Amino acid sequence: MTSIIRDRNLLLLWIGQFVSQTGDSLFAATVLFLVLTVEPTQGALKAGVVSFLETLPFLIFGLIAGSFVDRYRRRSVMLLSDAVRGALLLAVPLLWQLGLLDWIALGAVAFLLSSFSTLFNPARDALIPELVSKERLLQVNAFVQTSTQAAVILGSLLAGALLGAQQATSQTPTDVTAMVRLLVFDSITFFFSFVTILLIRIQRESRPAAAPTTSALHDARLGLRYIAQSPLLMSLLVLTAVDNFFIMGPATVGANLFIKNTLGLKAQYLAFFAGALALGWFVGTLWVSRYGIRFSKGRLLLFGVVMDGATYLPFVGFLHWDSYWLSLMLILVHGLFIPFITVTRASIIQEIVPATHLGRVFAMVNLTVIGFMALSSFSTGILGETLAPPWLFFLAGAGGAFSGLIGWGALRSLRQQP
């Protein structure tokens, strides 16, 4: 890990990601709670729709975005994405001042932000093999992903502290103003990330040649054909889609409903809840970085999927319990197993996929992760109108754990991945 920290390019990438994702965590900690605050009627359904809009671009544009990543320099794509996303977030305080900030406006901003994220995330993951050797991929992916967890920890604590400082006893415009200010800070972090990426030096950044007459849609179809011909990639994508359909709804909409309706708490407690999840994720990433090379990547990933679901099951106890601290411990344990999936999945793809296809493959992974998160969030919003949040967690956990067990028995090519 010391040698990785001393690598100038990796350190710049980590710092930029840490700062921008600290801002992202402020957005994640406030946007759905902001919807629930400004929309007192049918709040669960509207929060589910906003969460769906936030993730819908990965379904619509995901694979085509990957085609653009494979056509152009990855760093240039990342710079464009950061600049536009920073500018978009500055629209939120303007809408609030004009009295136009409602769930529709927040959904539109979330949709546009995610549209440009469909470019950034595949470009970042496809850039990593250009910065390091193949043998270092597992450790470097773990290192880069710690920026996300550390950012969520800091961002969640910051959001909780700033929102808690309002000491509001009810949902008032002051609460909304505080949350809007956090989103302004988020916009600044994107511009900071822009600068750090600009400073990265790449001796020979690959730019796969594309015929001028070839359309992005044609390239997307070629990418799909490449993925369809690989049993291992198909196994990864199918398992990712099923697991995320079960797990991600409670992680987004369900968490908001759990904190607000089950425990009767305010937005700052949701922020600390997200921070506990990130802390577990961070510790799990460090473990994978240190000990993951001792295990088969395929088996490590499948074990992570099983535990990703199983650690949701105890939340059904909150039908009778009323302990915020216990909820923090349970979500922290859940977070421990997330990097078993995310780090190993990225490393497997970077090892087996040629550079000419990496953007499209990672775009397809993002489509399954975030696209099925959209479907899961929308479904959770609908179910949340009739089912108590602890039941949402329990049902999702059972489905996620079962999908992992099925994958262990059925996806042989993945299980045998060294």
TAVEN-V580605 format. One line per field, one symbol per residue. ss: DSSP state (H for helix, E for strand, C for the rest). psi: psi as a letter, one per 40 degrees, with the letter a starting at -180 (. if undefined). A space follows every 10 residues. Layout:
ss=???
psi=???
This chain:
ss=CHHHHCCHHH HHHHHHHHHH HHHHHHHHHH HHHHHHHHCC CCHHHHHHHH HHHHHHHHHH CHHHHHHHHH HCCHHHHHHH HHHHHHHHHH HHHHHHHCCC CCHHHHHHHH HHHHHHHHHH HHHHHHHHHH HCCHHHHHHH HHHHHHHHHH HHHHHHHHHH HHHHCCCCCC CCHHHHHHHH HHHHHHHHHH HHHHHHHHHC CCCCCCCCCC CCCCCHHHHH HHHHHHHHCC HHHHHHHHHH HHHHHHHHHH HHHHHHHHHH HHCCCCHHHH HHHHHHHHHH HHHHHHHHHH HHHHCCHHHH HHHHHHHHHH CCHHHHHHHC CCCHHHHHHH HHHHHHCHHH HHHHHHHHHH HHCCHHHHHH HHHHHHHHHH HHHHHHHHHH HHHCCCCCHH HHHHHHHHHH HHHHHHHHHH CHHHHCCC
psi=dddddehddd dddddddddd eddddddded dddddddegd hfdddddddd ddddeddddd edddddddde dihddddddd ddddddddde dddddddefe hadddddddd dddddddddd ddddddddee diiddedddd dddddddddd dddddddddd ddddedfiei hidddddddd dddddddddd ddddddddeh hhdghighhh hdehiddddd ddddddddeh dddddddddd dddddddddd dcdddddddd ddefiadddd dddddddddd dddddddddd edeeihdddd dddddddddd eddeedeedd ighddddddd ddddddeded dddddddddd dehideeddd dddddddddd dddddddddd dddeediidd dddddddddd dddddddddd gddddeh.
